[in-house]
């Protein structure tokens, strides 16, 4: 629409215009790229290159601290394992990142892919990098019976006194990018924080809908051996906790008018 060619009155496009110091009329090839449970992202072209702009979804401030997310991106920069961030606002949550032409997502049923993803995750876990915040699961209110089971698991995990390292906590197949040069990047660090590293295996398993056999294989790949009984219990505990968290999150988002179909039931 030519009326909006130079001034769209759209917050995201105005932001892109300001960040790149160009008029909005130079922003081309705009299309929806990803609409997830937490954010919406659109792809755009500027000066011959493609970029992604992330728009935080309604209610995400209850689950994500954007200032902490920005801190994580600054902390992991020396590892060169994340997407290249052009702009990140710790107040609003808007983010602009480079788009990798020709890249693909990891395949949850390709164990060679999974092995490369777990290798990257281990680099993060073994990096020694730290941030000031942990990751706290929220939205447990008003579900007394199930919440009691979850609190029992949390109490048992706390008593294990497990090490806490910088963890991604959203290590799902869609967040691993395989670039044309063969390298792997891990994107979307909004949930990252200091946590038991085994949570990254659990979140990977949840999103891929892994059954017990696949989850066992995932653990074998990560550890390079059969998991110990305690390690296995920890992974399955975080699977239960993560499943509870995402079910509640989906229900909450539904109350704001965003439905996720069978995901909520699963």
Rosetta blueprint (number, residue, H / E / L):
1 X L
2 X H
3 X H
4 X H
5 X L
6 X L
7 X L
8 X L
9 X L
10 X L
11 X H
12 X H
13 X H
14 X H
15 X H
16 X H
17 X H
18 X H
19 X H
20 X H
21 X L
22 X L
23 X L
24 X H
25 X H
26 X H
27 X L
28 X E
29 X E
30 X E
31 X E
32 X E
33 X E
34 X E
35 X E
36 X L
37 X L
38 X L
39 X E
40 X E
41 X E
42 X E
43 X E
44 X E
45 X E
46 X E
47 X L
48 X L
49 X E
50 X E
51 X E
52 X E
53 X E
54 X E
55 X E
56 X E
57 X L
58 X L
59 X L
60 X H
61 X H
62 X H
63 X L
64 X L
65 X L
66 X H
67 X H
68 X H
69 X H
70 X H
71 X H
72 X H
73 X H
74 X H
75 X H
76 X H
77 X H
78 X H
79 X H
80 X L
81 X L
82 X L
83 X L
84 X L
85 X E
86 X E
87 X E
88 X E
89 X L
90 X L
91 X L
92 X L
93 X L
94 X L
95 X E
96 X E
97 X E
98 X E
99 X L
100 X L
101 X L
102 X L
103 X L
104 X E
105 X E
106 X L
107 X L
108 X L
109 X L
110 X L
111 X H
112 X H
113 X H
114 X H
115 X H
116 X H
117 X H
118 X H
119 X H
120 X H
121 X H
122 X H
123 X H
124 X H
125 X H
126 X L
127 X L
128 X L
129 X L
130 X L
131 X L
132 X L
133 X L
134 X E
135 X L
136 X L
137 X L
138 X L
139 X L
140 X L
141 X L
142 X L
143 X L
144 X H
145 X H
146 X H
147 X H
148 X H
149 X H
150 X H
151 X H
152 X H
153 X H
154 X H
155 X H
156 X H
157 X H
158 X H
159 X H
160 X L
161 X L
162 X L
163 X L
164 X L
165 X E
166 X E
167 X E
168 X L
169 X L
170 X L
171 X L
172 X L
173 X H
174 X H
175 X H
176 X E
177 X E
178 X E
179 X L
180 X L
181 X L
182 X L
183 X L
184 X E
185 X E
186 X E
187 X L
188 X L
189 X L
190 X L
191 X L
192 X L
193 X E
194 X E
195 X E
196 X L
197 X L
198 X L
199 X H
200 X H
201 X H
202 X H
203 X H
204 X H
205 X H
206 X H
207 X H
208 X L
209 X L
210 X L
211 X L
212 X H
213 X H
214 X H
215 X H
216 X H
217 X H
218 X H
219 X H
220 X H
221 X H
222 X H
223 X H
224 X L
225 X L
226 X L
227 X L
228 X L
229 X H
230 X H
231 X H
232 X H
233 X H
234 X H
235 X H
236 X H
237 X H
238 X H
239 X H
240 X H
241 X H
242 X H
243 X H
244 X H
245 X H
246 X H
247 X H
248 X H
249 X H
250 X H
251 X H
252 X H
253 X H
254 X H
255 X H
256 X L
257 X L
258 X L
259 X L
260 X L
261 X L
262 X H
263 X H
264 X H
265 X H
266 X L
